[in-house]
Amino acid sequence: MNYNVKYFLEQCLHAVLKAAELVDAEVIVVDNHSTDDSLHYLAPKFRQVQFLKNATNTGFGKACNRGLAEAKGEYILFLNPDTLVAEDSFVKCLSFFHSHPDCGALGVKMIDGSGAFLKESKRAFPSPLTSLFKLFGFSRLFPTSKLFSRYHLGHLDKEQNHEVDVLAGAFLMVRHDVLQKVGSFDEAFFMYGEDVDLSYRIQKAGYKNYYVADTTIIHFKGESTKRGSLNYVRMFYQAMSVFVRKHYGGVRAGVFHFSIQLAIWIRAFISLLTKALTFIGIPVIDAIFILFSFWLVKEVWVNYVRTDIVYPGKLLQVSFPAFTLIYLTAAYYAGLYDRYYKSANLIRSTLIATVSLLTIYALLPETLRFSRAIVAFGALLAFVLIALQRMVLIKAGLLQQPFEPSSKPDLLIAATRDEYMGVKNFLQKKGLDRRIIGRVGINGMADDVVTRFDQLHNTAKVLHARELIFCAGTLSYKQIISQTQALHNGLKFRFHAYGSCSIIGSDASTAGGEILSSETDFALAKSSNKRLKRLLDVVIALVFLLSFPLQLFLVERPFHLLRNSLQVILGKKTWVGYSKASLSLPPLRTSVLAPNGKREAKPAATIENRQLLDYWYARNYEPLQDVKTILRHYPDLGS
């Protein structure tokens, strides 16, 4: 089942088709109404795969059931799109089925994109006690306890095969005849819980579920579903509630239902608190630093530099918070609160804020002014304090820096000579070739390699490598997965099938993925441009609203302009956008104007020309161009 993860699915299909060479298999992909143009991108690359497209997002279980209806095999594998399987994964699983006639379904050992073991590879059925132990962190404190870590069966050796209760839907292989007896996924579960429910029904029918450690796969997680979010918490525990109502009865169901509701509220609170600290906490700390900086500079200034001046308390009570608000606004639009921290954004926001403050200061009447030096030195001190704070957060692992083109090479590529050149050319087009340290030899030592594949553990630190790209081709997925586990906590890993058009990775099981693709980089997709476009939209809409009496004489349909302005402020429209909606371009709100001006019910330009116009608008987007388009077609803004 795919939903908006086309690059991860591209890499997944390369691995699946490699593994399928050793068995008689059919591959079916059900697309759950993706909006990233997945099928248009993938179908031409994988003609041996059967693609099915849903008209709406029907949920995980229903999408899997649609694929099942088309499947003809003796064994069915439900597989997430953000996974990489080893070449022998299918063979090992089928061999286990043949040697265990009592096995109704099985799952395998899973690791995330950093090489860490995923505990949900083996689980017990949920119960009030196990839920509470998990909720209050006892399972994390005692990870191998049979009592406290019962939910993830922490007492069972992850390197050995075991009979278990619950198998993960990310890799769930089931006998087809078992599914015909017990039924497939219950479509009452939209997402989460359907694997628990199916595992329960298989076990109740007299079959056994097994965790098979004979083969390992990578499950990136965080991609097909964003874990850790409030929506994830709500959906997961609601799914558990559905499971309890369906399979448990009496007092036990009541107790369990109460504990689940308690868990939802507690986890929701924790999730909200985490989000608040992430998205509000850092700006609040910045605000305290900024206020402190202006106050401290003012105190030094009046006590040691200009002792003859006394500033009114009310003036400072208004001006310093106003300065702080301007500084934070500049920081937001400069990208200081983006996912990754860049020192350039801090410098840019400080300069913009300082210039803005000095400009506003110059426009104030004499009675409201005070020293420019307080403004300038206060901003400078705030810059130093915020920079030091960011350094501490980065060291503590609470803030991440992006991997950008650097003067110091920090990237290794494990590949043959020809494969290495292919990846190097790929990175060169993205401006990342300067980061390459060199090639990791996979067939022994050669003149043009910096280290061997089997020596990476010892040489990565010596070479100051931070990131490793595995090129799957001559190098097998089994070798890649094995080395990912061996080098866990040593490097950041990226994965690329030779001949594919993307490089993927994910540095933690709860983190979003890292993607490089050969597709066009659109300027309109950048966070900074999206923020500026939205700011520009709102400012222009406010200007039109404030000057509406004047617009009655300047615009052809003034009341439509009023309506458009309100819709822009509410986030339902943008002033300039595509002439026609397209899944292959960065998403935009419905626009008032097309890139070339007025939107027409029956445009004279051909569809191809309009698509080309929209493409270039997204690729080369500049906020100033929007302003020019609005001024040039000002009378049409009421259209």
C-alpha positions in Angstrom: 0.0 0.0 0.0 1.4 3.3 -1.1 0.5 6.8 0.1 2.8 9.7 -1.0 6.1 7.9 -0.6 7.1 7.3 -4.2 10.8 7.5 -3.7 10.8 5.1 -0.8 8.5 2.8 -2.8 10.9 3.1 -5.8 13.8 1.7 -3.6 11.5 -0.9 -2.1 10.4 -2.2 -5.4 14.0 -2.6 -6.6 14.7 -4.7 -3.5 11.5 -6.7 -3.8 12.1 -7.6 -7.5 15.6 -8.7 -6.6 14.2 -11.1 -3.9 11.4 -12.2 -6.2 13.9 -13.6 -8.7 14.4 -16.6 -6.4 10.7 -17.4 -6.1 7.6 -17.5 -8.3 6.0 -14.2 -7.3 3.6 -11.5 -8.5 4.0 -7.9 -7.2 0.9 -5.7 -6.6 1.0 -2.1 -5.5 -2.2 -0.4 -4.3 -2.0 3.4 -4.3 -4.2 5.0 -1.7 -5.0 8.1 -3.7 -1.5 9.6 -3.4 -1.1 13.3 -4.3 2.6 13.1 -5.2 2.0 11.6 -8.7 3.3 8.3 -7.5 1.9 6.1 -10.3 2.9 8.4 -13.1 6.5 8.3 -11.7 6.7 4.6 -10.9 4.6 2.7 -13.5 7.0 3.3 -16.4 9.9 2.1 -14.3 8.3 -1.1 -13.1 6.3 -2.6 -15.9 6.3 -6.0 -14.3 4.4 -4.6 -11.3 0.6 -4.4 -11.2 -0.5 -1.0 -10.0 -4.0 -0.4 -8.6 -5.2 3.1 -7.8 -7.9 3.9 -5.3 -10.1 6.9 -5.9 -9.9 7.9 -2.2 -7.6 7.1 0.8 -9.5 4.1 2.0 -7.1 3.2 4.8 -4.4 0.5 5.2 -6.6 -2.5 5.7 -9.0 -1.8 2.8 -6.2 -1.1 0.4 -4.4 -4.3 1.3 -7.7 -6.2 0.9 -8.0 -4.8 -2.6 -4.6 -6.1 -3.5 -5.4 -9.4 -1.9 -8.4 -9.8 -4.2 -6.1 -9.7 -7.2 -3.4 -12.0 -5.7 -3.2 -15.6 -6.8 -0.2 -16.9 -4.8 -0.2 -19.7 -2.2 1.4 -17.2 0.3 0.6 -13.6 0.7 3.0 -10.9 1.9 1.7 -7.6 3.1 4.6 -5.2 2.9 5.0 -1.5 3.7 6.4 0.8 0.9 9.1 2.2 3.2 11.0 -1.1 3.5 14.0 -2.8 2.0 14.1 -6.6 1.9 17.1 -8.9 1.5 17.5 -11.1 -1.5 16.9 -14.3 0.6 14.0 -12.8 2.7 11.2 -14.5 0.7 13.1 -17.8 0.4 13.8 -18.0 4.1 10.2 -17.2 5.0 8.8 -19.9 2.6 11.3 -22.4 3.9 10.1 -21.7 7.5 6.5 -22.3 6.4 7.4 -25.6 4.8 9.2 -26.8 8.0 6.4 -25.5 10.3 3.0 -26.8 9.1 1.4 -25.1 12.2 2.6 -21.7 11.1 -0.3 -19.5 9.9 1.6 -16.3 9.6 5.1 -14.9 10.2 7.0 -11.7 10.6 10.7 -11.0 10.5 13.4 -9.1 12.3 13.2 -5.4 11.4 15.7 -2.6 11.9 15.2 1.1 11.1 17.2 3.3 8.8 19.9 3.8 11.4 20.4 0.1 12.1 18.5 0.0 15.4 16.2 -3.0 16.1 12.5 -2.3 15.9 10.8 -3.7 19.0 7.4 -4.1 17.2 9.0 -7.0 15.2 7.6 -9.2 18.0 4.7 -8.3 20.3 2.2 -9.7 22.7 -1.5 -9.0 22.6 -2.4 -5.8 24.4 -3.8 -5.9 27.9 -4.5 -3.3 30.5 -1.3 -4.1 32.4 1.0 -4.2 29.4 -0.5 -0.9 28.2 0.1 0.8 31.5 3.6 -0.5 31.7 4.3 0.8 28.2 2.5 4.1 28.9 4.4 4.9 32.1 7.8 4.0 30.7 8.4 0.8 32.7 9.0 -1.2 29.5 11.7 1.3 28.5 13.3 1.1 32.0 13.3 -2.7 32.0 13.6 -3.6 28.3 14.3 -7.4 29.0 11.8 -7.9 31.8 9.2 -10.6 31.1 6.7 -8.6 33.3 7.4 -4.9 32.4 8.4 -5.4 28.8 5.6 -7.9 28.0 4.2 -5.9 25.1 7.3 -6.1 23.0 8.4 -9.5 24.4 11.7 -8.0 25.5 12.6 -11.2 27.3 12.8 -13.1 24.0 16.1 -13.1 22.2 15.7 -11.0 19.0 18.3 -13.2 17.2 16.2 -16.4 17.7 13.0 -17.6 16.1 10.0 -17.5 18.5 6.3 -18.1 18.6 4.6 -14.8 19.3 1.2 -13.2 19.5 1.3 -10.2 17.2 3.0 -9.7 13.8 3.7 -6.2 12.4 1.8 -5.2 9.3 5.0 -3.8 7.8 6.1 -7.3 6.8 3.3 -9.9 7.4 3.4 -13.1 5.4 0.3 -15.4 5.6 -0.8 -18.6 4.0 -3.5 -17.7 1.5 -5.8 -20.6 2.6 -5.6 -19.2 6.2 -6.8 -15.8 5.0 -9.7 -17.5 3.2 -10.7 -19.2 6.5 -10.2 -16.3 9.0 -10.7 -13.3 6.6 -8.2 -10.6 5.8 -7.8 -7.2 7.4 -10.9 -5.8 9.2 -11.7 -2.6 7.4 -13.1 -1.1 10.6 -9.4 -0.3 11.4 -8.4 2.7 9.2 -4.8 2.6 10.3 -3.0 0.7 13.2 -4.5 -2.3 15.0 -5.5 -4.2 11.9 -2.3 -6.4 12.2 -3.1 -7.1 15.9 -6.7 -8.0 15.0 -5.6 -10.3 12.1 -2.9 -12.0 14.3 -5.5 -12.6 17.0 -7.9 -14.2 14.5 -5.2 -16.4 13.1 -4.2 -17.6 16.5 -7.9 -18.2 17.5 -8.3 -20.4 14.4 -5.7 -22.8 15.8 -2.6 -21.6 13.9 0.6 -20.1 15.3 2.3 -16.8 14.6 6.1 -16.8 14.4 8.8 -14.2 14.6 11.5 -15.3 12.2 15.0 -13.9 12.9 16.6 -15.9 10.0 16.3 -12.8 7.8 16.3 -9.0 8.4 14.7 -6.1 6.6 14.9 -2.4 6.9 11.7 -0.5 7.8 12.3 3.2 7.8 9.0 4.0 9.6 8.0 7.7 10.0 7.4 7.7 6.2 4.1 6.0 5.3 2.9 7.3 8.7 4.4 10.1 10.8 5.0 8.6 14.2 5.0 10.6 17.4 2.4 13.1 16.2 -0.8 13.7 18.1 -2.7 12.3 15.2 -0.7 9.1 15.4 -1.4 8.8 19.2 -5.1 9.3 18.7 -5.4 6.8 15.8 -3.3 4.2 17.5 -5.2 4.1 20.7 -8.5 4.4 19.0 -7.5 1.3 17.0 -6.7 -0.5 20.3 -10.1 0.5 21.6 -11.8 -1.0 18.5 -9.8 -4.2 19.1 -10.9 -4.5 22.7 -14.6 -3.9 22.0 -14.4 -6.6 19.2 -12.5 -9.4 21.1 -12.8 -8.8 24.8 -15.9 -8.9 26.9 -17.2 -8.2 30.4 -15.2 -6.6 33.2 -11.9 -7.1 31.3 -13.2 -5.1 28.3 -14.4 -2.3 30.6 -11.0 -2.1 32.5 -9.1 -2.2 29.2 -11.3 0.4 27.6 -10.8 2.7 30.6 -7.0 2.2 30.5 -6.9 2.9 26.8 -8.9 6.1 27.2 -6.5 7.1 30.0 -3.6 6.3 27.7 -5.1 8.5 24.9 -5.4 11.5 27.2 -1.9 11.1 28.8 -0.2 10.4 25.5 -2.1 13.3 23.9 -0.9 15.6 26.7 2.7 14.4 26.3 2.5 14.8 22.5 1.1 18.3 22.8 3.7 19.2 25.4 6.5 17.9 23.1 5.1 19.8 20.2 4.8 22.9 22.3 8.5 22.6 23.4 9.5 22.0 19.8 7.6 24.7 18.0 6.9 27.2 20.9 9.5 26.4 23.4 12.5 27.5 21.4 10.9 30.8 20.2 9.9 31.5 23.8 13.5 30.9 25.0 14.7 33.2 22.2 12.2 35.9 23.3 13.6 35.7 26.8 17.1 36.1 25.5 16.2 39.0 23.3 14.3 40.8 26.1 17.3 40.2 28.4 19.7 41.5 25.8 17.9 44.8 25.3 17.4 45.2 29.1 21.1 44.4 29.9 22.4 46.8 27.2 20.1 49.5 28.4 21.3 49.0 32.0 24.9 49.2 30.9 24.2 52.2 28.7 22.4 54.4 31.3 24.7 53.4 34.2 28.1 53.5 32.5 27.9 55.3 29.2 25.1 57.9 29.3 24.5 58.4 33.0 22.7 61.8 32.2 19.7 60.1 30.5 16.7 58.6 32.2 14.3 56.6 30.0 10.6 56.4 31.0 9.6 53.0 32.3 6.4 52.8 30.2 8.4 53.6 27.0 10.7 50.6 27.7 7.8 48.4 28.7 6.3 48.9 25.2 9.4 49.2 23.0 11.4 46.1 24.2 8.5 43.7 23.8 7.8 45.3 20.4 11.5 44.9 19.4 11.3 41.2 20.5 8.2 40.6 18.4 9.9 42.2 15.3 13.0 40.1 16.0 11.0 36.8 16.2 9.0 37.6 13.1 12.2 38.3 11.2 13.7 35.0 12.6 10.6 33.0 11.4 10.7 34.3 7.9 14.4 33.9 7.7 14.0 30.2 8.4 15.4 30.1 12.0 12.7 27.8 13.1 12.9 25.4 10.2 13.4 21.7 10.7 17.2 22.1 10.5 19.3 24.9 12.1 21.5 26.9 9.8 23.8 29.6 11.2 23.2 31.6 8.0 19.5 31.9 8.9 20.4 33.3 12.4 22.7 35.9 10.8 20.1 36.8 8.2 17.3 37.2 10.8 19.5 39.4 13.0 20.4 41.7 10.2 16.8 42.0 9.0 15.6 42.6 12.5 18.2 45.2 13.3 17.7 47.1 10.0 13.9 46.9 10.6 14.2 48.2 14.2 16.5 51.1 13.2 14.2 52.0 10.3 11.2 52.1 12.6 13.2 54.0 15.2 14.0 56.7 12.6 10.3 57.1 11.8 9.3 57.5 15.5 8.6 61.0 16.9 11.3 62.5 19.1 9.4 61.8 22.3 9.3 58.1 21.6 13.0 57.7 20.7 16.0 56.5 22.7 19.5 55.5 21.9 20.2 53.7 18.6 23.1 52.0 20.3 20.8 50.1 22.6 19.0 48.8 19.5 22.2 47.8 17.7 24.1 46.3 20.7 20.9 44.7 22.0 20.4 42.9 18.7 24.1 41.9 18.7 24.0 40.4 22.2 20.8 38.6 21.3 22.5 37.1 18.3 25.4 35.8 20.5 23.1 34.3 23.1 20.9 32.6 20.6 23.9 31.3 18.7 25.3 29.8 22.0 21.9 28.3 22.8 21.7 26.6 19.4 25.2 25.2 19.9 24.1 23.7 23.2 20.9 22.2 21.7 22.9 20.7 18.8 25.4 19.1 21.2 22.5 17.7 23.3 21.0 16.2 20.1 17.8 18.3 20.5 18.5 20.3 17.2 19.8 19.0 13.9 21.9 20.6 11.3 21.4 19.8 7.6 24.0 18.0 5.5 24.9 20.7 3.0 27.7 21.1 0.5 30.8 21.5 2.5 34.5 22.3 2.0 35.2 19.2 4.1 34.4 15.9 2.4 32.3 13.7 4.7 30.5 11.2 2.4 31.5 7.7 1.5 30.0 5.6 -1.4 30.0 1.8 -1.2 29.9 0.7 -4.8 31.8 -0.7 -7.8 33.8 1.7 -10.0 31.0 2.1 -12.5 28.3 2.4 -9.9 30.4 4.9 -8.0 30.6 7.1 -11.1 26.9 6.9 -11.5 26.2 8.1 -7.9 28.9 10.7 -8.2 27.3 12.2 -11.3 23.9 12.1 -9.5 25.3 14.1 -6.6 27.2 16.4 -8.9 23.9 17.5 -10.4 22.7 18.3 -6.9 25.8 20.3 -6.1 26.9 17.7 -3.5 29.9 16.1 -5.2 32.3 18.2 -3.0 31.2 16.2 0.0 32.5 12.9 -1.4 35.5 11.4 0.4 35.8 8.5 -2.0 34.7 5.0 -2.9 34.4 2.1 -0.5 35.6 -1.0 -2.3 33.2 -4.0 -2.2 35.3 -6.5 -4.1 38.6 -6.1 -2.2 41.2 -3.3 -2.3 41.9 -1.3 -5.4 43.9 1.8 -6.4 40.9 4.1 -6.5 39.2 3.2 -3.1 39.8 4.8 0.3 38.8 1.8 2.3 37.2 -1.7 2.0 33.6 -2.6 2.8 34.7 -5.0 5.6 37.0 -2.3 7.1 34.4 0.4 7.4 33.9 0.0 11.2 37.5 0.9 11.8 38.2 3.4 9.0 35.0 5.6 9.0 36.2 7.7 11.9 39.7 8.0 10.6 38.3 9.4 7.3 36.0 11.8 9.2 33.0 10.3 7.4 29.5 11.2 8.6 27.4 9.6 5.9 27.5 6.5 3.8 25.6 5.8 0.6 25.0 2.1 -0.1 24.7 1.4 -3.8 22.6 -1.8 -4.3 23.7 -3.5 -7.4 26.8 -5.6 -7.2 26.5 -5.0 -3.5 23.6 -7.2 -2.2 20.8 -5.9 0.0 21.7 -8.6 2.5 25.2 -7.2 2.8 23.8 -3.7 3.1 21.3 -4.6 5.8 24.1 -6.5 7.7 26.5 -3.6 7.5 23.7 -1.2 8.6 23.4 -3.1 11.8 27.1 -3.5 12.3 27.7 0.3 11.9 24.7 1.4 14.0 25.5 4.7 15.8 28.6 5.2 13.7 27.3 6.8 10.4 24.1 8.1 8.8 23.0 5.8 6.0 21.5 6.5 2.6 20.3 3.8 0.2 20.3 3.8 -3.6 19.5 1.1 -6.1 21.9 1.4 -9.0 20.0 2.8 -12.0 17.2 4.3 -9.8 16.4 8.0 -9.7 16.5 8.6 -5.9 18.5 8.2 -2.7 16.7 7.7 0.5 17.3 7.4 4.2 15.9 7.9 7.7 18.1 8.5 10.8 15.6 7.4 13.4 12.4 5.3 13.6 10.3 8.4 14.5 12.0 10.8 12.1 10.9 11.9 8.6 13.0 10.6 5.8 15.9 12.2 3.8 15.4 12.1 0.0 17.4 13.1 -3.0 15.8 12.6 -6.4 16.7 13.3 -10.0 13.4 15.2 -10.4 13.5 18.9 -10.7 14.1 21.0 -7.5 11.3 23.5 -7.4 12.0 26.9 -5.8 8.3 27.0 -4.8 8.8 23.9 -2.7 11.4 25.6 -0.4 10.1 26.4 3.1 11.5 30.0 2.9 9.6 30.7 -0.4 6.4 29.2 0.9 6.6 31.4 4.0 7.3 34.5 1.9 4.5 33.8 -0.5 2.0 33.4 2.3 3.3 36.6 4.0 3.0 38.5 0.7 -0.5 37.1 0.1 -1.7 38.3 3.5 -0.1 41.7 3.4 -1.5 42.5 -0.1 -5.0 41.2 1.0 -4.8 43.5 4.1 -3.9 46.5 1.9 -6.9 45.8 -0.3 -9.2 45.5 2.7 -8.0 48.7 4.3 -8.3 50.6 1.0 -11.5 49.0 -0.1 -13.4 52.3 -0.7 -10.7 53.2 -3.2 -11.0 49.8 -4.9 -14.6 50.6 -5.8 -13.3 52.9 -8.5 -10.1 51.0 -9.5 -11.2 47.3 -9.9 -13.8 45.9 -12.3 -15.6 43.8 -9.7 -14.7 45.3 -6.3 -16.9 43.1 -4.2 -15.3 40.0 -5.7 -11.9 41.5 -4.8 -13.2 41.9 -1.2 -14.3 38.2 -1.2 -10.9 37.1 -2.7 -9.0 39.1 -0.1 -10.9 37.5 2.7 -10.3 34.0 1.2 -6.6 34.7 0.9 -6.4 35.8 4.6 -8.3 32.6 5.6 -5.8 30.5 3.6 -8.3 29.3 1.0 -6.7 31.1 -2.0 -3.4 32.6 -3.1 -3.1 35.7 -5.4 -0.9 34.1 -8.0 -0.7 30.3 -8.8 -1.2 27.6 -11.4 -3.5 28.0 -14.3 -4.4 24.3 -13.8 -4.0 22.1 -10.7 -1.2 19.5 -11.1 -0.1 16.6 -8.9 3.5 16.8 -10.3 4.1 20.3 -9.0 4.4 21.6 -5.4 0.9 22.0 -3.9 -0.7 25.5 -4.0 -4.0 27.0 -3.0 -6.5 27.9 -5.7 -5.3 31.1 -7.3 -6.9 34.4 -8.3 -4.4 34.9 -11.2 -2.4 32.5 -13.3 1.3 33.0 -13.8 0.6 35.0 -16.9 -2.3 36.9 -15.5 -6.1 36.5 -15.5 -7.5 32.9 -15.3 -9.9 32.3 -18.1 -12.8 29.8 -18.3 -11.7 28.8 -21.8 -8.0 29.8 -22.0 -6.6 30.4 -25.5 -3.3 28.7 -24.6 -3.0 25.0 -25.2 -2.9 22.6 -22.3 0.8 21.9 -23.0 1.6 25.6 -22.9 -0.2 26.2 -19.6 1.5 23.1 -18.1 4.8 24.5 -19.2 4.0 27.9 -17.8 3.0 26.4 -14.4 6.2 24.3 -14.4 8.5 27.3 -14.9 6.5 29.3 -12.3 7.1 26.6 -9.7 10.7 25.9 -10.7 11.9 29.6 -10.8 9.5 31.1 -8.3 10.4 34.5 -6.9 8.1 36.5 -4.6 8.9 39.7 -6.6 7.4 38.1 -9.7 4.1 37.7 -7.8 4.1 41.4 -7.0 4.8 42.3 -10.7 1.9 40.0 -11.9 -0.5 41.5 -9.4 0.4 45.1 -10.4 0.2 44.2 -14.1 -3.2 42.6 -13.8 -4.5 44.8 -11.0 -8.0 45.4 -12.5 -8.5 41.6 -12.8 -8.1 40.9 -9.1 -11.9 40.8 -8.7 -12.2 37.9 -11.2 
